[in-house]
Amino acid sequence: MHGQILCGRTAVATRRLRSILGSVLGRDGWMRRTHEVKLINTAAGNRPGVDTHDRLERRRRRSEPNIYVCVKREVTNSSSLCSGVLLVTDSLPQTVAQHLRWIMQKDLLGQDVFLIGPPGPLRRSIAMQYLELTRREVEYVALSRDTTETDLKQRREIRSGTAFYIDQCAVRAATQGRVLVLEGLEKAERNVLPVLNNLLENREMQLEDGRFLMSAERYDKLLQEHTTEELDSWKIVRVSEDFRVIALGLPVPKYQGNPLDPPLRSRFQARDIYHLPFKDQLELLYTAGPNVAAERVSQLLSLATTLCSQESSDLGLPDFPVDNLLPALHVLNAFPMLLSQQLLHRLYPYNSILGKDGRTAVEGVLSRFELLDGRRQPVPGAILSVSATRETEGRADVTSRVADKDITFQVPAGTKERRPPNSSPEFIRTPSHCQLLSEMMQSHMVKDICLIGAKGCGKSVLAREFAEMLGYSIEPVMLYQVSPHWFLPSLARASLEKSLSSCSVQDAAAAPAAEHSPDLSCTIHDGVLTIGSVSAPVFNTKEKMKVPDVLFYDNPQHMKVMEDMLKDFLLGEHLLLVGNQGVGKNKIVDRFLHLLNRPREYLQLHRDTTVQTLTLQPSVRDGIITYEDSPLVS
């Protein structure tokens, strides 16, 4: 046995561990890999934050990864657990250590893992921390309702007229022995994840390019009877024995999403990852805010725990973002004069998201923990100066006046030239906007920002002023709950355009162009077809009977479409005309081919069309069935 066992007076436990690991790995597996089992005795007075009982720590020694970019590396500090970054130190909470040990046990057994719990970065952090500890390469996928089968298996691309299949995350992880991390299982559509069922259960999958993924055991058995060249000719690919799947998801139906299908759920070993216990959270918050009173920290954590309880959920209150308490403590540590309720509004804006009953319930909880101090005058704030940091690139020194005290702190900054505060002629200073800019700068010190407000209250103006002070470039992205107006039905779109026209609202750039656009003409001269400004030679064909000749009336809109078609046709591109029924797609194509003198093969598609009918056309001649090339092939 190559492992090393460090223990005292624990011979029975040692034999049990040897028996468990031996049954998991097998005789050959135990000899092939090196395992180390340690029993570390820790006393309460030696290491803060560690329980007094013995802690079992198991570790596997792995080979160096092939691609270091795929290895998750965390830049950690002594109090970064709640911010989404886990930490391997002596003060690692026992709850996290137990989660890591459980994941390692399932990894040794060759089982896939499903970490389920409330929203937050804790589940992802534990998974990434385990991958860092074991030096495993990772393939990460954030699932959404737009994720399709091709995003997981293979994506089809066309290069120089030839179709290629590019392996995606699941296939790369299976063939190269990486860990596939799937986050947001509740967001994926029900018909997407079942494509992984066979890969999860049997480590097998049929790929679109004809290859077949086979489990390592079956592949090795075939390799004893056949050569590698034969297996490659059969397009059989070996799935690495190190391939694992770690899925992350929310419990449904408490949270919105699609529940997992029972067959898919049965292929995972699930574990509930809830928030850290009160004691562990409190110790981390004490470390993050040494300048904050201990009683104040305890009150904030008690409020967060209460709002995440089942009783608060029954009242319809949303969960409190417990993971954001640590960044809030960093802000409170730099600005201890801030009111607690003023800081809580940034984490939990209940006045904006809840109704009257919800606000009353939250204020009752605030009053219970003596945090209802917002009735006092809010602490005023203003930004005095913003200057570049000499020591660190990409950061800026901000001086802010809070409660008649000037405090200088560092924030991330952009690369553009910074503009001094209150120097923009387009920004009108008001006390509320100056206060909000100061709070935005404080929050920017630790986290990203989300501005919530009614229409026209100045969110865009504040964001622009904030970006100009720090030298950021602005990239606006418009998000819609519904489709834009140009996707509206014809009746609704006509009504909208009529309302805009009655208010003298129109596209200033498009209106003059439509009025003065010249009429496109179509001429054929000396064997050259000219549509608008595009010309192409007329084709000389012997199959005159296949050249379409239909009744067609030229109009500017159709001529513009044919001009664009001729441009793409000259580039050698395939054309696809999309439109409603009856708008003249067939007429335009027939007229276009008639002008070019090109023969046409017509094929009508329907719901029963198959690949065979697209390529072969059966016919009966003298009582014998013969197969001829379809119009597509000919």
N, C-alpha and C positions, 0 to 999 in steps of 0.2 A: 504493500500500500504506500503510495507516494505522498499521501496527504500527511499533514502534521497536526497533531491534536495537543493543544495546550490546555490542561485542566488539572484540577486538584480534587481528589476524593470524588471523582465523577466517572468511575469506570463503567457503571451501568449506563449512564447517558451516552458515553462514548460508544459502547457496543450497539446501542439503539441507533445512533446516528450512522454508524458504519453499515448496519443492516438496512436502514432506509435508503441511503445513497447507493448501496450495492444493488438493491432491487430496482431502483430507478434507472441506473446507468447500465446495469448488466456487468458481467464479468469483463468483457472486452472494453466496454465503455469506461469502466473505472480505471483500467490500465492505460487507456488511450489519453484521457484527460487528467490533468492535475488539479486536485481540489484541496482546499485548505479550510479546516474547520477550527475555529478558535472559540474559546470560552473566556470572556474577559470579565473579571470581577471589578466592579466599580463601586466605590463608596460614595455616600452622599456628600461628604465633605471635600472630595477630590475634584469632582466635576459638576459644575452647576447645571441644572436642567436634566440630569440623568437619574433615573430611578435607582433605588438602592439595591434592587435585586439584580441578579446576573443577567447579562445580555448576550444572546447568541448571535454571532456574526459569521456568515458564510460568504466565501468569495471564490470565484472561478478565475483562473489565470487563462487569458485568451491571447491569441496571436495578434500581431499588429494589424490594424485595418488596412485595406488596400487603398482606400480613398479617404483621406483625413477630412475632406470637406463634408462628408456624410456623417462624421462623428459629431454628436452634439457636445459642445463645450460651453460651460456656463462660467461667466465671470461673476464671482460671488463675493459677498462681504458678510460680516458677522450677523446681519439681521435682514437677510434678503428673502426669507422663506415666504412671507405673506405677499411679497410683490411678484410672485410667480417664478422665483429662482430658488431652487433648493440648494442645500449646502451640506457638504460632507465634513463635519467637524464633530468635536466631542459633545457639543451642545445640540446635536440633531434630536428633535423631539422623538419620543418613543413611538408615537403614533405613526410618524413617517417611516421610522426604522422597521416597524412591523409591516407596513405596506410594501416596502422594498424587499423584505424577506419573503413575503407571500408571492410577489412577482417572480422572485428568483426560484422559489419552489416550483411554480408552474412552468417556468422556463426549463428547469431540469427535467420535468416530466414531459416536455415537448408539447405543452398545451398553450393555446391562445388565450389572451386575457381581455376582459372587458371591464374597464373602470367606469363606474356610474356614480354620479353625485350631482350636487347643485352646481349652478353656473359659477365659473371662476377658473383661475389658472392652476389650481392645486393639482388636479388630475393630470394635466399635461406636464406640469413641472415634475411630478413624481415619475412619470414615464420617461421623460428626458433625462432625469437624474440617474435612473437605473441604466439607461443606455450609455451614459457617460461613465458610470462605475464599471460596467462590463466592456467598455470600448467597442460598442457595436455600431455598425453603420445603420442609418435610418433613412426611410422613405416616408415623408410626411404628406398627408392629404387632408385638406379641410373640405369636408363634404358640404354640399348645399343642394337645394332643390333642382339646380341646373346641372348637377353632376350626372353624367351618363356612363354607359358601359364602356365606351371608348376611352374615357378618362382614367379608367382603372386597368383595362387590359391592353389594348393596342389602338393607336391612332393611325388612320389611313391618310397618307400624303401622296401627292402626285408631283413627280419631278421629271421634267423633260418628257411628259406624256406617259410615264410609267408609274404604276402604283407601288408604293412602299408602305410597309407596316412598321411603325415605331413603337417599341415596347414602352409601356407606361409603368407607373409606380408598382403595382402589384406584381407584374411580370419581372421587373428588375429586382425587386426584393426577393422573389422566390428563386430566381436563378443565381443571384449573387450572394445569397445568405444574409440579407439585411432584415431589419425589423420594420414592418409596415405599420405605421401609426395612422389610424383612421379617426379623425376627430369630427364630432357632430353627426353621429349615426342617426339621430332623430330627425335630421334635416333632409336626408336622402329619400328619394322616392322609393316606393315599395318594390319596384321591379329592377332596381339597380344593384343592390347588395346581394341578392340571390345568385348573381353570377360568380360570387366568391364561395358559394356553399361547398362545392366539390374541392376547391383549393384548401379550404379550411379543414374539411373532414379527412379527405384522402390525399391531400397535396397533389391533386391532379387538375389539369385545366386544358381544354382544347382552345388553341389560339386561332385567330383569323387567318394568319399566313400559312396555316397547315401544320404548324408544329404542335407537339403535345407535351405538356409538362407532366412529368412522372415523379412519384415520390422516390427518395433516395434509396429506400430498401428495395423496391421493385427494380429500379434501374441497376443497382449493384447485382441483383440476381441475374438479370438479363446479361450483364457484362461478363458473368462467368461462362455463359454459353455463346455469346456473340462478341464481336470486336466493336471497338468504338466507332470505326468507320461504318459498320453496318447500322448501328443505332443512329448515327448521324444521317445516314441515307434514309432511314425511316422517319426522320424529323422528330426524334424523341429527345427531350431536353431534361436533364436531371435537376430536380428541385433540391436545393441545399438543405441539409439537416439542421442548419442554424436559422432557417427562415421561421420567423414568428410574426404574429399579428397582435398589436395592442390597440384596442378600440376604446374610444372615449365618447361618452354620451350622457344625456340627461334623463332622469326618470320621467316617463310619460305614463299617465296623463296629468301629473301635477304641473308639468311644464308643457308648452306647446310643441308639437312635433308628431312624427309618425312612430307608432310603437313597433318594436322589432317583431318580425315573424318568428313563431316558435321554432321552426327548423333552424333558422339562423342563430337565434338566441341560445339554442342547445349546444352550439359548437364553440361557445366561449365559456371560460371560467370567470364569473363575475365577482366583483368586490365593490362594496359601497365605500366611496371616498367622501366623507363629510368634512366639514370645517374642522380645523384643529381644535383640540379641547381648550377650555377656558384658561387653564393654567399655562399651557404652552403659548397660547396667543398673548397672554399677559406678559410673560417673560420677554417675548420678542418685542412687544410694544415698549416695555421698560427700556430695553436696549436702544430702540430707535429714538426715544424722546427723553434723554437724561435731564433736559431743562424743564420738562413738564411734570407737574405734581402727580404723584402716584395715584392719589384719589381721583384726579381728573381722568387719567388713563383708564382706571377701573370703571368709571362711570360710562365712558365712551364704549368700552367693550361690552359692558352689561347691556347698554342700549342696543348694540348690534346683535347680540345673542338673543335678546327678547324679540326683536323684529324678524329674526329668522326662525322663531319657534313655530310649532304647529298651531298654537292659539292665534298668532298674528296672521298666519296663512288662512285660517278659517274666517277671519274678518275681511279677507280680500286685500291685505296689505302686501305689496311686493317685498321680496327678500332684500335685506340690507346688504350692500356690497362689502362683506367683511374683509375681503382681500385688499380693499382700498384704505383700510385703516392705517396700515403701515406708511404709505405715502402721506396720508393726512397727518400722522405724527411727525414726520419729517418737516412738514410745513409748520406745524404747531411748535416744534422745537426751535425753528428759526424765528418764529413770530409768536412768542408766548402770550402776547397781549391780545390775541384774537379771541373773540367769543366762541364758545363751544358750538352754540346753535348756528352761528355764522359759518363755521367750518362744516357743520353737518349738512347745511343746505347745498354745499357743493357735492357731497356724496349722495345725498338722499333728498332731492328737491320735491318734497311731498306736497308743497303748495301748488306746484305746477302739474303734477301727475295724478293727484288724488282729489276726490270730491270732498264735500263737507264732512261726511261721516268719517272718511279716512283721515282727514286732517285732524279731526277731534281725537281719534284714537291715537295717532302718532304724538300729538301734543300731550295726551295723558301719559304716555310712556316717557316723554321728555320730562314732564313734571315729576314723575316718580323717581327718576334718577337725578333730579336737581340740575337739569341741563336746559331748562327753559329760561335762558338768560338773554334771549333775543329781544325781549321787551325793553331792555335797556338800549341806550343809544349805540348803534353800530360803530365799531372802531373805524374811523375814516382812514383813507389811504390815498396816496398819490405817487406817481413815478417821477423822480427828480432827474435822473440821468441814466443813460445806457452807453457803455463803453466796451471796447474789445478787450478780452483777457489776453495778457501778454504771455502767460505761461502755457495756456492750452488753446489750441486752434479749434474753431467751431463753437466757442462759448463766449458769453458776454457777462460783464459785471453790471448789475442793475442796482441802483440806489433808490430805495422806496421809503417814503415817510409814512409811518404807521403810528398813530396815537402820539404824535409829536416826537417821534424817535426816528432817526435816519438809520436804516439798516441796509447793508450791502450784501448781496448774495449773487451766486452764479446760476445762469440758465443756459440751455442750448441756444444757439443762434445760427443764422444763415450765412451765406457767403456774399450777399450783396452789400452795398454801402448802406450803413445804418443812418436813419434820420433821427435827430434829437426829438425828445418828447415835446408835444404841444407846439410843433413848428409847422404843421401842415395847415395851409389856408383853407382846405376843404373840410377839416374836422373842427367842429364847434365844441369847445369844452363845456361840459356840464358836470356838476358834482357827482351825479350818479354814474356817468360814463367814466370819469376819472377813477372812481371807486372800483368799478367793474374791471377796468384795465389793470389796476393794481392787483386785484384778486386773480385775474388771468395770468399775470406774471408770476404770482406765487404758486399757482397750480402748475404752470409750465416748468417749474423747477423740478417736479417729480413725475408728472404724468401728462398725457394728452388732454385736450379740452373739448368739451361739447357745449355749445351755447344753445340754450333753450329759451324761446320767447315767441310772442305773437308776431304776425306779419307787420312789417314796417316799423319795428321797434329799434332797429339799428344794428342788427347782428352782423350784417355784411360790412358795415362801416367800421365797427369795432374790430372785426377780424382783419380788415385791411390796415387799420392804424396799428394794430398789434404786430402784423407782419412787417410793416415798414420800419418800425422801431428796432426790430431784431434782425433786419436784413434778409427776410424770407421772400421767396418768390411764391406768388399765389397761382394756384391752378384750380379754377372753379369747376365743379362737377355738379350738374343739376340732377337731382333724384326726384322721381315721381312715384306716387302710390299707384297711379293708373297710367295707361298708355298716353303718349302725347296726342295732341289734337289731330295730327295727320293720320293717325290710325283709327280715328273715330268712324263710326258708320256714316254713310253718305248723308243721311238726313240730319244727324247731329252735327256733322261738320259744316253742312250748308247753313244750319242755324247759327253756328258759331261765327262763320265768316260773314254772315249778314249782320250780326250784332257788331262785329268789329268794323265793318264798312260803314254802318250807321254812325259809329263814333269816330269816323275818319282815321281809323287805325289800319295801316296797311304796311306791307314790306316795301320800304323806300328803295331798296336796291333792286328788287324784282319787278316792281311796277313799271319803271321806265324801260327796262329791258324788254318786257312783254309788249309794250306799245311800239317800240322802234325796231323790233327784231325783223330782219328781212325774210321774205318768203323763200323757202327752200325750193329749189328746182331739181328736176331729174332729167338728164339728157344722156343720149348714147351717140357718140361721135367717133368715127374711125376705130370702132371696136373697143372703145373705152367708155365705161359707165361712170357718170359723175352725179353724185347725190350731195347737194350742198357744196362743201369744200373738200369732199373725199372722192377720189377716183380709183377705179380698179378695172383691169382688163376683163372683157366679156369672154366667158368660157366657150370653147368650140367643142361641141359634143355631137356624137353620132346617134344618141338615143333621144331624138327629138320628142318622141311620144311621152317620155317621162318628165319633160319640162312642163311645169304647171302654167296654165294660162287662164286666169280668172278675171271676172269683172271687178275692177278696182277703181275707186275715185280718190285721187290724190287730195290730201289735206295737210296742213302744216304740222299737226301733231304726229301723224303717221310718218311723214317725211323725216321728221327729226329722229324718230325711233329707227328708221332704216339707215339714216346717216350714222348713228351710233353703232348699229349692227355691222355696217360695212367697215367701220374702223376696227372692231374686234375681229371681223372675218379676215381682214388683211394681216392681222397679227397672228393668225393661225389658232385663235381661241375658239372653243366650243361655245355656243350660244344657248341661253335658256331664257325664254319669254314667260313671265309670270303676270297673270292678270285675272280679273273676274271673268265669269262665263259671258260670252257674247260681246266682248270688247274688240274683237277682230284679230286675235293672235294668229290664227290660221291664214287669214287673208293677208296679213303683213308678210308672213313667211313665204306664201305662194308668190306674192308680188315681188318680193326680194329675189327669189330664185328665178323668176321669169326674167327680171332685168339682167341677172347674171348669166342667164341661159344655162343653168345648172340642173341636171336631172334630180328627181326626188324619189326617195323610198319612204313610204308612209307606214307607220306602225302604231296601232291604237293600244294603249295600255289600260288595264282594268285591274280590279282587285284580285283576280285569279291568275294574273300574269306571273310566270315563274322564270327562272334563269334559263331553263331548257327551252321554253317557248320563245325567249328572246334570241336564242342562237340557232335553233333548229325548227323547221316547219314540216310536220309529217304530211304526206299525201299518199293516195292509193293509185297505183298504175297497174293495170292488168291483174288486179286482185292481190298485188304485192304492196306492202307498206314501204315507202321510201322516204328518206329524210333529206330535205334540201336546206340550203342556207336560208336563213330568215332575212327579211329586208335589212335588218341591222348589220348582219355579216356581209351581205352582198353590197 
